């Protein structure tokens, strides 16, 4: 799990607090391998960094999405429904895009809107995984996957 994490140029990406290399890979690993409390805490920290306030994505968000899908499929991950909830939030994020369409377009606003589009595209690319997870025996995972699928196909 998460073997491809080293292929991402995290040192070139930023999350909501700064350089992604300093935290994102470690947080993903804690979600993957931590006990329940550790994994949930790491996921909340990750959420704050890649989907701040549940609706603001950042430069590092789209590269995180495939790893979130990998975590959602991992039976040892203790917070899979919350991982799917984060994916849903990322897939629905449109704060910057909305601002870019109503405000004078600034470079920063347009750049953030591009990050939103890239993140949504990455989430949509995992639709088949979400559909597969709808059949999980774990009811919480199945329901979260159904919610994600509905959000992506609405």
C-alpha positions in Angstrom: 0.0 0.0 0.0 1.1 3.5 -0.8 4.2 2.3 -2.7 3.8 5.0 -5.4 4.0 7.8 -2.8 7.7 8.3 -3.5 7.0 9.0 -7.2 5.1 12.2 -6.4 7.2 15.4 -6.3 5.9 16.5 -2.9 8.7 19.0 -2.5 7.2 20.9 -5.5 3.6 21.0 -4.1 2.0 23.0 -1.4 -0.9 22.2 0.9 -2.9 24.7 3.0 0.0 25.2 5.4 3.0 25.1 3.1 5.3 22.5 1.6 3.5 19.2 1.2 6.7 17.1 1.5 6.9 18.0 5.2 3.6 16.3 6.1 1.5 14.7 3.4 3.4 11.4 2.9 3.6 10.9 6.6 -0.1 11.6 7.2 -1.1 9.1 4.4 1.1 6.5 6.0 -0.5 7.1 9.5 -4.0 6.7 8.0 -2.9 3.5 6.3 -1.1 1.9 9.2 -2.2 3.7 12.4 -4.5 2.4 15.0 -8.0 3.9 15.0 -7.2 7.0 17.0 -4.0 7.7 15.1 -5.5 7.1 11.7 -8.5 9.4 12.4 -6.3 12.1 13.8 -4.0 11.9 10.7 -7.0 11.9 8.4 -8.4 15.1 10.0 -5.0 16.8 9.7 -4.8 15.6 6.1 -8.3 17.0 5.5 -7.2 20.4 6.8 -4.3 20.4 4.5 -5.9 19.2 1.2 -9.6 20.2 1.6 -9.6 23.0 4.1 -13.0 23.7 5.7 -14.4 20.8 3.6 -14.4 23.0 0.5 -11.0 24.6 -0.3 -8.6 22.5 -2.2 -4.9 23.2 -2.7 -2.1 22.4 -5.1 -1.4 19.0 -3.4 -5.0 17.9 -3.4 -5.2 16.2 -6.8 -2.0 14.2 -6.2 -3.4 12.9 -2.9 -6.7 11.6 -4.4 -5.3 8.3 -5.8 -3.8 7.5 -2.4 -7.1 8.2 -0.7 -8.8 5.7 -3.0 -6.1 3.2 -2.2 -6.7 3.8 1.5 -10.5 3.4 1.0 -9.9 0.0 -0.5 -7.5 -1.1 2.2 -9.2 -3.4 4.7 -6.7 -2.6 7.5 -7.6 1.1 7.2 -9.7 1.9 10.3 -11.4 5.0 9.0 -12.4 4.1 5.4 -15.9 5.8 5.6 -14.2 9.1 6.5 -11.7 8.7 3.7 -14.6 8.3 1.3 -16.2 11.4 2.9 -13.1 13.4 2.2 -13.1 12.2 -1.4 -16.7 13.4 -1.7 -15.8 16.8 -0.3 -12.9 17.1 -2.7 -15.1 16.0 -5.6 -17.7 18.7 -4.7 -15.3 21.6 -4.0 -16.1 24.6 -6.2 -15.2 27.6 -4.0 -12.5 29.0 -6.1 -14.2 28.2 -9.4 -17.3 30.1 -8.2 -15.2 33.0 -7.1 -13.3 33.1 -10.4 -16.6 33.3 -12.3 -17.9 36.2 -10.3 -14.9 38.2 -9.4 -12.3 39.9 -11.5 -10.0 37.0 -12.5 -6.8 37.2 -10.6 -3.9 34.9 -11.2 -4.3 33.3 -7.8 -8.0 32.8 -8.1 -7.7 31.2 -11.6 -4.8 29.0 -10.3 -6.9 27.8 -7.3 -9.9 27.1 -9.7 -7.5 25.0 -11.8 -6.6 23.0 -8.7 -10.3 22.4 -8.0 -10.8 21.1 -11.6 -7.8 18.8 -11.3 -8.9 17.5 -8.0 -12.5 16.8 -9.3 -11.0 15.0 -12.3 -8.9 12.9 -10.0 -11.9 12.0 -7.9 -14.0 11.2 -10.9 -11.3 8.9 -12.2 -11.9 6.7 -9.1 -15.6 6.3 -9.7 -15.2 2.6 -10.5 -13.5 2.1 -7.2 -16.4 3.9 -5.4 -18.9 1.7 -7.2 -17.0 -1.4 -6.2 -16.9 -0.3 -2.6 -20.7 0.1 -2.6 -20.7 -3.7 -2.3 -18.5 -3.9 0.7 -19.8 -6.0 3.6 -19.0 -3.1 6.0 -22.2 -1.1 6.0 -20.5 2.2 6.8 -18.0 1.8 3.9 -20.9 0.8 1.6 -23.0 3.8 2.5 -20.1 6.2 2.2 -19.2 4.8 -1.2 -22.8 5.2 -2.3 -22.8 8.8 -1.2 -19.6 9.4 -3.1 -21.0 7.7 -6.2 -24.2 9.8 -6.0 -22.2 13.0 -5.6 -20.0 12.2 -8.6 -22.9 11.2 -10.9 -25.4 14.0 -9.9 
